[in-house]
């Protein structure tokens, strides 16, 4: 509530007079505040202009970047023959690649039939299926011969299986084991028909018995093979594996040491150890030919170095006496020039001499590779920056 001291006689409004005097005193301060606000607004405006000029400079710099105009596109006339990429600055032009030979990997094939034969003689009445030297374990179940169901267990002997086949077919089909060839033969007076879609035992597949339209069906190849999941000293190898007697066996592949224990390691575990190493090869078991195979992980005509250090793993598995199937180098020409070579199917500028161009050969044949400027990229980038520059102008 305001208070006034007005003259009783004069009626003078002292309160308004005082307020006006205070306002006069405050006038310079208000002026300064107004000027300060104007200065701040000008500073903000200058900051905004500075930011926009910086953006403008960045956009102009981006448009002046040489890499934008050096970007390249490739077009391969026949994409089944090759694919291609080109880095920035690759010389524009059309190049004709003629692929005459693809690169392949070298492969060392160990000697075949490294597994022991199933039995020493034709009497297989004591050869239990679970213990037999098949490379793949026989599973219990049912298989079919001439439309008759034969049920077997893994505790049956091989002779017991022959007897069950003979009984199921009413004596029409008989079986025998030939130790000299390590094969099983089924015989009948009529063409034998094996298998059905409902068979649950793999006996016919493990025994490598397949229909041939005659009354005599023999195993397609020898049956004794390496037991891949058994320990090395129980793996049915014809030559026993030794680790030197202390469980510290060692061999080298391309100079890389591979350790093994004949009593605890399986063939599968040793092959996996090779594959996981830095030896640069892939090891596998060829069950058809009963042999181990080493294949280079890279292509090209390069060999392998093998060495038994402690024990005889390489000798026992036939790798040390195996045959090297040499790999191929990629052979090609560019624009009808002299033959060029690459150890891989990817042609780099180190091989072709065309800086920045990478071509991957897919098959033998000829195709053209066109290298052009990426005008679409230049146009798109220019339009983007131009639009941004125009927005800054407004």
Helices and strands as residue ranges (DSSP letters): H 14-64, H 66-70, E 72-76, E 82-86, E 93-101, E 107-109, G 129-131, E 141-145, E 148-152, H 158-168, E 174-178, E 183-187, H 203-206, E 216-218, G 232-234, E 249-253, E 256-260, H 267-276, E 281-286, E 291-296, E 306-310, H 313-316, E 323-325, E 330-334, E 340-342, E 346-347, H 349-352, E 357-361, E 365-373, H 375-393
